């Protein structure tokens, strides 16, 4: 993945969250991510994975937007 391939960073974050999150859907059931006790843990693992894939991009704003923090 390169910067040109990342059309919508929030979509990439959602996909990565769905792949890595401890909940089945990538979002904690009926609760929003903001209400989940693992929100910071999810944010950390998603950021580490995305930074590993594409280190030149700042993923924090998209992660905050998706998770609502």
N, CA, C and O atoms as CSV, one atom per row, in Angstrom:
chain,resi,resn,atom,element,x,y,z
A,1,UNK,N,N,0.850,-1.168,0.000
A,1,UNK,CA,C,0.000,0.000,0.000
A,1,UNK,C,C,0.897,1.233,0.000
A,1,UNK,O,O,1.860,1.311,0.763
A,2,UNK,N,N,0.575,2.190,-0.858
A,2,UNK,CA,C,1.308,3.452,-0.833
A,2,UNK,C,C,0.323,4.599,-0.646
A,2,UNK,O,O,-0.889,4.388,-0.666
A,3,UNK,N,N,0.832,5.793,-0.465
A,3,UNK,CA,C,-0.020,6.947,-0.182
A,3,UNK,C,C,-1.057,7.167,-1.273
A,3,UNK,O,O,-2.188,7.547,-0.972
A,4,UNK,N,N,-0.704,6.939,-2.513
A,4,UNK,CA,C,-1.644,7.124,-3.624
A,4,UNK,C,C,-2.791,6.120,-3.562
A,4,UNK,O,O,-3.889,6.418,-4.032
A,5,UNK,N,N,-2.563,4.953,-2.999
A,5,UNK,CA,C,-3.596,3.934,-2.899
A,5,UNK,C,C,-4.595,4.216,-1.780
A,5,UNK,O,O,-5.664,3.607,-1.741
A,6,UNK,N,N,-4.265,5.122,-0.881
A,6,UNK,CA,C,-5.141,5.446,0.241
A,6,UNK,C,C,-6.050,6.587,-0.184
A,6,UNK,O,O,-5.742,7.755,0.053
A,7,UNK,N,N,-7.170,6.249,-0.812
A,7,UNK,CA,C,-8.100,7.270,-1.243
A,7,UNK,C,C,-8.826,7.893,-0.066
A,7,UNK,O,O,-8.922,9.116,0.036
A,8,UNK,N,N,-9.331,7.061,0.813
A,8,UNK,CA,C,-10.060,7.519,1.984
A,8,UNK,C,C,-9.449,6.861,3.220
A,8,UNK,O,O,-9.721,5.692,3.493
A,9,UNK,N,N,-8.630,7.594,3.965
A,9,UNK,CA,C,-7.977,7.008,5.140
A,9,UNK,C,C,-8.966,6.403,6.140
A,9,UNK,O,O,-8.659,5.400,6.784
A,10,UNK,N,N,-10.151,7.010,6.273
A,10,UNK,CA,C,-11.131,6.478,7.224
A,10,UNK,C,C,-11.604,5.087,6.806
A,10,UNK,O,O,-11.840,4.234,7.661
A,11,UNK,N,N,-11.745,4.852,5.517
A,11,UNK,CA,C,-12.125,3.519,5.042
A,11,UNK,C,C,-11.045,2.498,5.354
A,11,UNK,O,O,-11.343,1.364,5.728
A,12,UNK,N,N,-9.799,2.899,5.200
A,12,UNK,CA,C,-8.677,2.011,5.513
A,12,UNK,C,C,-8.663,1.707,7.008
A,12,UNK,O,O,-8.418,0.571,7.414
A,13,UNK,N,N,-8.925,2.722,7.821
A,13,UNK,CA,C,-8.974,2.523,9.276
A,13,UNK,C,C,-10.104,1.567,9.635
A,13,UNK,O,O,-9.909,0.655,10.438
A,14,UNK,N,N,-11.284,1.763,9.050
A,14,UNK,CA,C,-12.425,0.872,9.338
A,14,UNK,C,C,-12.111,-0.573,8.960
A,14,UNK,O,O,-12.416,-1.495,9.717
A,15,UNK,N,N,-11.514,-0.767,7.811
A,15,UNK,CA,C,-11.163,-2.110,7.358
A,15,UNK,C,C,-10.139,-2.743,8.301
A,15,UNK,O,O,-10.276,-3.906,8.678
A,16,UNK,N,N,-9.129,-1.988,8.675
A,16,UNK,CA,C,-8.107,-2.499,9.589
A,16,UNK,C,C,-8.713,-2.794,10.957
A,16,UNK,O,O,-8.382,-3.804,11.578
A,17,UNK,N,N,-9.591,-1.923,11.423
A,17,UNK,CA,C,-10.263,-2.139,12.699
A,17,UNK,C,C,-11.085,-3.421,12.659
A,17,UNK,O,O,-11.065,-4.207,13.605
A,18,UNK,N,N,-11.801,-3.627,11.574
A,18,UNK,CA,C,-12.603,-4.848,11.439
A,18,UNK,C,C,-11.725,-6.090,11.429
A,18,UNK,O,O,-12.122,-7.138,11.939
A,19,UNK,N,N,-10.530,-5.979,10.850
A,19,UNK,CA,C,-9.605,-7.121,10.783
A,19,UNK,C,C,-8.933,-7.405,12.113
A,19,UNK,O,O,-8.657,-8.563,12.425
A,20,UNK,N,N,-8.663,-6.373,12.903
A,20,UNK,CA,C,-7.838,-6.527,14.097
A,20,UNK,C,C,-8.589,-6.442,15.419
A,20,UNK,O,O,-8.079,-6.897,16.442
A,21,UNK,N,N,-9.772,-5.877,15.418
A,21,UNK,CA,C,-10.481,-5.625,16.673
A,21,UNK,C,C,-10.938,-6.926,17.329
A,21,UNK,O,O,-11.187,-7.918,16.644
A,22,UNK,N,N,-11.046,-6.918,18.647
A,22,UNK,CA,C,-11.482,-8.118,19.352
A,22,UNK,C,C,-12.954,-8.449,19.149
A,22,UNK,O,O,-13.362,-9.585,19.392
A,23,UNK,N,N,-13.752,-7.496,18.714
A,23,UNK,CA,C,-15.168,-7.783,18.473
A,23,UNK,C,C,-15.351,-8.277,17.040
A,23,UNK,O,O,-14.541,-7.967,16.166
A,24,UNK,N,N,-16.400,-9.036,16.803
A,24,UNK,CA,C,-16.585,-9.698,15.513
A,24,UNK,C,C,-16.724,-8.741,14.337
A,24,UNK,O,O,-16.210,-9.019,13.254
A,25,UNK,N,N,-17.400,-7.636,14.528
A,25,UNK,CA,C,-17.677,-6.728,13.426
A,25,UNK,C,C,-16.639,-5.634,13.268
A,25,UNK,O,O,-16.657,-4.904,12.277
A,26,UNK,N,N,-15.749,-5.512,14.216
A,26,UNK,CA,C,-14.822,-4.391,14.210
A,26,UNK,C,C,-15.339,-3.247,15.053
A,26,UNK,O,O,-14.622,-2.284,15.324
A,27,UNK,N,N,-16.579,-3.359,15.462
A,27,UNK,CA,C,-17.183,-2.377,16.350
A,27,UNK,C,C,-17.874,-3.157,17.457
A,27,UNK,O,O,-18.417,-4.230,17.191
A,28,UNK,N,N,-17.872,-2.661,18.682
A,28,UNK,CA,C,-18.340,-3.431,19.830
A,28,UNK,C,C,-19.856,-3.583,19.918
A,28,UNK,O,O,-20.493,-2.971,20.775
A,29,UNK,N,N,-20.424,-4.381,19.053
A,29,UNK,CA,C,-21.853,-4.695,19.112
A,29,UNK,C,C,-22.743,-3.482,19.020
A,29,UNK,O,O,-22.627,-2.689,18.086
A,30,UNK,N,N,-23.639,-3.329,19.992
A,30,UNK,CA,C,-24.595,-2.221,19.953
A,30,UNK,C,C,-24.023,-0.932,20.511
A,30,UNK,O,O,-24.593,0.138,20.302
A,31,UNK,N,N,-22.907,-1.019,21.218
A,31,UNK,CA,C,-22.266,0.183,21.769
A,31,UNK,C,C,-21.365,0.802,20.720
A,31,UNK,O,O,-20.780,0.097,19.897
A,32,UNK,N,N,-21.255,2.098,20.750
A,32,UNK,CA,C,-20.308,2.747,19.838
A,32,UNK,C,C,-18.899,2.555,20.379
A,32,UNK,O,O,-18.716,2.247,21.557
A,33,UNK,N,N,-17.930,2.734,19.540
A,33,UNK,CA,C,-16.533,2.588,19.975
A,33,UNK,C,C,-16.227,3.534,21.125
A,33,UNK,O,O,-15.462,3.194,22.028
A,34,UNK,N,N,-16.816,4.709,21.091
A,34,UNK,CA,C,-16.558,5.708,22.131
A,34,UNK,C,C,-16.942,5.175,23.514
A,34,UNK,O,O,-16.336,5.557,24.515
A,35,UNK,N,N,-17.941,4.300,23.572
A,35,UNK,CA,C,-18.416,3.762,24.845
A,35,UNK,C,C,-17.702,2.476,25.243
A,35,UNK,O,O,-17.909,1.971,26.346
A,36,UNK,N,N,-16.873,1.948,24.368
A,36,UNK,CA,C,-16.200,0.681,24.623
A,36,UNK,C,C,-14.980,0.881,25.515
A,36,UNK,O,O,-14.228,1.840,25.339
A,37,UNK,N,N,-14.787,-0.012,26.459
A,37,UNK,CA,C,-13.644,0.073,27.358
A,37,UNK,C,C,-12.314,-0.196,26.664
A,37,UNK,O,O,-11.259,0.162,27.188
A,38,UNK,N,N,-12.354,-0.826,25.485
A,38,UNK,CA,C,-11.127,-1.161,24.771
A,38,UNK,C,C,-10.759,-0.189,23.674
A,38,UNK,O,O,-9.899,-0.485,22.845
A,39,UNK,N,N,-11.399,0.969,23.656
A,39,UNK,CA,C,-11.206,1.910,22.550
A,39,UNK,C,C,-9.743,2.310,22.366
A,39,UNK,O,O,-9.261,2.373,21.235
A,40,UNK,N,N,-9.042,2.575,23.443
A,40,UNK,CA,C,-7.649,3.013,23.310
A,40,UNK,C,C,-6.761,1.861,22.872
A,40,UNK,O,O,-5.803,2.058,22.124
A,41,UNK,N,N,-7.077,0.666,23.335
A,41,UNK,CA,C,-6.342,-0.515,22.906
A,41,UNK,C,C,-6.531,-0.709,21.394
A,41,UNK,O,O,-5.559,-0.934,20.673
A,42,UNK,N,N,-7.774,-0.624,20.918
A,42,UNK,CA,C,-8.048,-0.758,19.477
A,42,UNK,C,C,-7.323,0.323,18.685
A,42,UNK,O,O,-6.714,0.041,17.653
A,43,UNK,N,N,-7.389,1.552,19.166
A,43,UNK,CA,C,-6.719,2.651,18.469
A,43,UNK,C,C,-5.226,2.384,18.352
A,43,UNK,O,O,-4.626,2.630,17.306
A,44,UNK,N,N,-4.632,1.882,19.422
A,44,UNK,CA,C,-3.194,1.593,19.407
A,44,UNK,C,C,-2.840,0.498,18.405
A,44,UNK,O,O,-1.890,0.645,17.635
A,45,UNK,N,N,-3.602,-0.609,18.410
A,45,UNK,CA,C,-3.253,-1.701,17.503
A,45,UNK,C,C,-3.488,-1.320,16.052
A,45,UNK,O,O,-2.726,-1.721,15.172
A,46,UNK,N,N,-4.541,-0.545,15.795
A,46,UNK,CA,C,-4.807,-0.094,14.425
A,46,UNK,C,C,-3.706,0.846,13.958
A,46,UNK,O,O,-3.219,0.728,12.833
A,47,UNK,N,N,-3.312,1.779,14.819
A,47,UNK,CA,C,-2.255,2.723,14.438
A,47,UNK,C,C,-0.927,2.005,14.187
A,47,UNK,O,O,-0.227,2.319,13.224
A,48,UNK,N,N,-0.581,1.052,15.039
A,48,UNK,CA,C,0.666,0.310,14.845
A,48,UNK,C,C,0.660,-0.451,13.523
A,48,UNK,O,O,1.654,-0.452,12.797
A,49,UNK,N,N,-0.459,-1.094,13.214
A,49,UNK,CA,C,-0.543,-1.861,11.971
A,49,UNK,C,C,-0.485,-0.953,10.741
A,49,UNK,O,O,0.233,-1.246,9.785
A,50,UNK,N,N,-1.234,0.138,10.764
A,50,UNK,CA,C,-1.240,1.042,9.616
A,50,UNK,C,C,0.106,1.735,9.448
A,50,UNK,O,O,0.552,1.954,8.322
A,51,UNK,N,N,0.750,2.078,10.544
A,51,UNK,CA,C,2.072,2.699,10.473
A,51,UNK,C,C,3.093,1.715,9.927
A,51,UNK,O,O,4.016,2.102,9.210
A,52,UNK,N,N,2.928,0.445,10.265
A,52,UNK,CA,C,3.821,-0.583,9.727
A,52,UNK,C,C,3.641,-0.691,8.206
A,52,UNK,O,O,4.617,-0.826,7.468
A,53,UNK,N,N,2.397,-0.632,7.753
A,53,UNK,CA,C,2.108,-0.755,6.318
A,53,UNK,C,C,2.516,0.489,5.537
A,53,UNK,O,O,3.062,0.391,4.438
A,54,UNK,N,N,2.250,1.648,6.107
A,54,UNK,CA,C,2.505,2.913,5.418
A,54,UNK,C,C,3.025,3.938,6.415
A,54,UNK,O,O,2.271,4.790,6.884
A,55,UNK,N,N,4.311,3.859,6.739
A,55,UNK,CA,C,4.869,4.700,7.799
A,55,UNK,C,C,4.890,6.195,7.489
A,55,UNK,O,O,4.990,7.003,8.413
A,56,UNK,N,N,4.801,6.578,6.247
A,56,UNK,CA,C,4.896,7.993,5.901
A,56,UNK,C,C,3.594,8.758,6.126
A,56,UNK,O,O,3.565,9.981,5.992
A,57,UNK,N,N,2.523,8.054,6.466
A,57,UNK,CA,C,1.226,8.708,6.619
A,57,UNK,C,C,0.863,8.832,8.098
A,57,UNK,O,O,1.129,7.930,8.892
A,58,UNK,N,N,0.249,9.965,8.457
A,58,UNK,CA,C,-0.224,10.169,9.825
A,58,UNK,C,C,-1.645,9.617,9.917
A,58,UNK,O,O,-2.579,10.201,9.369
A,59,UNK,N,N,-1.800,8.515,10.597
A,59,UNK,CA,C,-3.089,7.829,10.694
A,59,UNK,C,C,-3.935,8.336,11.852
A,59,UNK,O,O,-5.135,8.063,11.891
A,60,UNK,N,N,-3.354,9.057,12.786
A,60,UNK,CA,C,-4.066,9.466,13.998
A,60,UNK,C,C,-5.369,10.224,13.725
A,60,UNK,O,O,-6.376,9.910,14.359
A,61,UNK,N,N,-5.405,11.205,12.815
A,61,UNK,CA,C,-6.670,11.917,12.593
A,61,UNK,C,C,-7.804,11.008,12.098
A,61,UNK,O,O,-8.943,11.132,12.548
A,62,UNK,N,N,-7.494,10.108,11.183
A,62,UNK,CA,C,-8.516,9.184,10.667
A,62,UNK,C,C,-8.968,8.214,11.744
A,62,UNK,O,O,-10.152,7.885,11.818
A,63,UNK,N,N,-8.053,7.751,12.574
A,63,UNK,CA,C,-8.406,6.844,13.669
A,63,UNK,C,C,-9.325,7.556,14.655
A,63,UNK,O,O,-10.331,6.997,15.090
A,64,UNK,N,N,-8.973,8.789,15.005
A,64,UNK,CA,C,-9.830,9.561,15.937
A,64,UNK,C,C,-11.217,9.768,15.337
A,64,UNK,O,O,-12.217,9.652,16.046
A,65,UNK,N,N,-11.291,10.071,14.058
A,65,UNK,CA,C,-12.592,10.301,13.412
A,65,UNK,C,C,-13.441,9.030,13.424
A,65,UNK,O,O,-14.624,9.075,13.761
A,66,UNK,N,N,-12.847,7.912,13.064
A,66,UNK,CA,C,-13.590,6.645,13.009
A,66,UNK,C,C,-14.050,6.220,14.402
A,66,UNK,O,O,-15.200,5.817,14.582
A,67,UNK,N,N,-13.165,6.307,15.378
A,67,UNK,CA,C,-13.490,5.847,16.714
A,67,UNK,C,C,-14.267,6.877,17.542
A,67,UNK,O,O,-14.810,6.544,18.595
A,68,UNK,N,N,-14.318,8.100,17.078
A,68,UNK,CA,C,-15.059,9.130,17.782
A,68,UNK,C,C,-14.406,9.608,19.068
A,68,UNK,O,O,-15.084,9.945,20.038
A,69,UNK,N,N,-13.073,9.631,19.058
A,69,UNK,CA,C,-12.355,10.109,20.245
A,69,UNK,C,C,-11.712,11.451,19.984
A,69,UNK,O,O,-11.065,12.008,20.871
